[in-house]
Amino acid sequence: MTDEILDEGVDEVVDLAEEVIEETPEAEAAEVEDDRSDWSEIEVDGEVWLAPPALKSAFLRQADYTRKTQELAEHRRRLEAERAASEAHVAGRARLHLMDEQAQALDGLDWPALEAADPERARALRERRRGLAETRERLAFDLARQEHETRLAEEAAEAEAVRATGRALAGQIEGWSPALAAELAEYARGFGVEAEELGQINDPRLWRILHRAHLGETLARRLAEADRRAGRPKVRPAADPGRPGGGVPGLDDRMETVDWMRRRNAATLREHRRPRP
């Protein structure tokens, strides 16, 4: 199907080229031959052609369509394969459960009475019980192997996604390294984000947001530490004498109402107790 799409795309490009040639008068054609400064090379089926911008744009659009079609077809094949594997696994588990029920029913028989009443039937049932145990063992082994292979494939896919995210971040964040990733993970852990949750984040954009938040907080902490070492006092807004509480020591309009009233009353009481001249 992909080859057909590609062939159709090439045919469309060729048809467009023929239309351009047919609609171009001889005089204009001579000018086109003389002025090919804006023409560029395109590769079609391993051959390189010199084409004008219109043809190149058409070919690139068709090539992009073909690439997206191939990616979509590959995605569908992968989904169908995963669905088939999942259905086979569920069917295998159901069959295993049925075998367990049959084995339990056979184990519950009164074997001495059955052998006394019908030795041939008892012998046949014992053979069936042995065959059932062997079949169940093989099926359980196959299911365990499939689960193990699926888990390995998922871990490999997750590891590749992590590596791809790391490659993308290496070009977007200066100094990106495993040490920086561990530092960001520790920073995120302070907000309750576990390492397993971070391992599932393969979107470089989210890591960039986390990095900027960490960078901003680190910078603010360093500036505060520099101010503390330099002995610079914290900047506070000046009191406004025109506002309630303005100019009264210990009062700040940003305080809670209860605290403000308590300090205000205490200041008033001290003022009344002060000796008069």
Buried (B, 14 or more C-beta within 10 A) or exposed (E): EEEEBBEEBBEBBEEBBEEBEEEEEEEEEEEBEEEEEEBEEBEBEEEEBEBBEEBBEBBEEBBEBBEEBBEEEEEEEEEEEEEEEEEEBEEBBEBBEEBEEBBEEBEEEEBEEBBEEEEEEBEEBBEEBEEBEEEBEEBBEEBEEBEEEBEEEEEEEEEEBBEEBBEBBEEEBEEBEEEBBEBBBEBBEEEEBEEEEBEEBBEBEEBBEBBEBBEEEEEEEEEEEEEEEEEEEEEEEEBEEEEEBEEBEEBBEEBEEEEBEEBBEEBEEEEEEEEEE
